[in-house]
């Protein structure tokens, strides 16, 4: 049996709390979602990466640029 679904979706605001490895965010219907997760060591590293120094002095920028929240 085949089902045919027509959808019209209008999203004004979408807030995602967190996304981790192999996460799927689905909006609407899907026939089949096959999970797939691959982890490769393409650089042939043999030990963990060094820790990042924490910058706590005033006036320094964070390692990841942050965007100010927009009022809802």
N, C-alpha and C positions, 0 to 999 in steps of 0.2 A: 504494500500500500504506500502510495506517495502522498505527501502533504506539501502543499505550496502555500507559503505564508508571505503576505505583503505587509510591510510595516512602515509606519512613518513615525519617527522618534524625534522629538525636539527637547534638547537638554539645555537648560539655562545655566545651571551650576552643577558641577560635578566635583565632589571632594573625595579624594582617595587617601585613606589613613596611612597605608603603607603598601609597598609592592616588594615582594621578595623573589628570589630565584624561582623560576618556573611558575610564576603567578599568571592567572588568566583573568582579565577584566572583560566581562561579556555584557554587551548591551544589546538586547533583542534576542532573536533565536538563531541557533546554529544547529545544523544537522549532526555534526560530529566534531569534537575538538580532541585532537590527539596530543597529550602532553609530551614534551620533549625537552630534556635538559642535558647539556653537554659541557664538560669542563676539560679544557685542554691546557697543557703546559707547553705552549709553543716556544717559549724561551729556554726550555730545559733548565729551569731554576731548581736548585737542590736545597735551598734553605729559605725560611720566611723573609719577607721584606722588612727593612728596618722600620722602627717606630718613628712617627712624625713628631717633631718637637712641638709642644703646646705653646702657642703665642698668647700670653695673658696680659701683655703690656697694653696700656690704653692707646688707641689710635691705629692698631694693627687690623688688617682685614682678615676675615675667616678664610680657611682653606677652600670652602665652597661658597660662592657668592649667593647671598640670600636676597630674596625679593620681599619688599614690604607687603603685608597682607592688604587686600582690597576690602573696603567696607561692603557688607552685604545688605 
